[in-house]
Amino acid sequence: MYRSTPPHLLNVAATVKSTEFLGPGKRAVVWVRGCYANCRGCIAPDWQSPMPENFQTVDSLLQQLVIENEDIQGLTISGGEPFLQALALHLFISQAKEIRDLDVIIYSGYTYEKLSTNHPRGSSLLLDVCDVLIDGRYQQEQNNGVGMYGSANQRVHYLTSRLQNHNFSTVDRKVEIRFDGTQLFLVGVPGMHVSNGFFSAVETTKTDIGVTTTECTLEEAGYECK
Ligand code: SF4
């Protein structure tokens, strides 16, 4: 079990106000922090730790990403593992949809079948406010460079008819590099050569400027696992 954050707070890894590389049209993206799937070759290893480095209120995210961001047509939610913060994300998305008619794409390392049993807690509620779920753990050996997901075992579930004309399996992968003032990160679904090159360049830069990465376990960060 993962001790979830209060429902009005999200443990955020990064956000972007607008990109065209993670779904149709212009979209705001929220990446949450914390995941213990531990997939080999994970695209977001720095965001696996659930250490609460950047809690943001739902109200603050709504202000930045929806109210002051009128150009977007949708939200994409990734991580980390979004469903470990299901109740807070449900609140965020529900309120976002009251402000504007947005479509929602969400990623998860859990399968749809698991989430449908309401595990982790609040998953059923979160599924109810999303239009597309892309599910399954990343499997590096099945990264064939195709589609808006990391590996071919991952599946696209159209939870509503809203994005059913968008084929996530044939879309060209495109990536952009963003800097939010504290971290560089990739936006989009990169091919393996792109992500390997990116991480290699970041590690080289960290070494050059003397930065070290602090690791923590889930228990050290105050979360309970079983
Ligand atoms: S589910 Fe995603 S964030 Fe979690 S370890 Fe796997 S690739 Fe990384």
Residues whose N, C-alpha, C, O or C-beta is under 5 A from the ligand:
A	BS01	SF4	C35 A37 N38 C39 C42 I43 A44 G79 G80 E81 G109 Y138
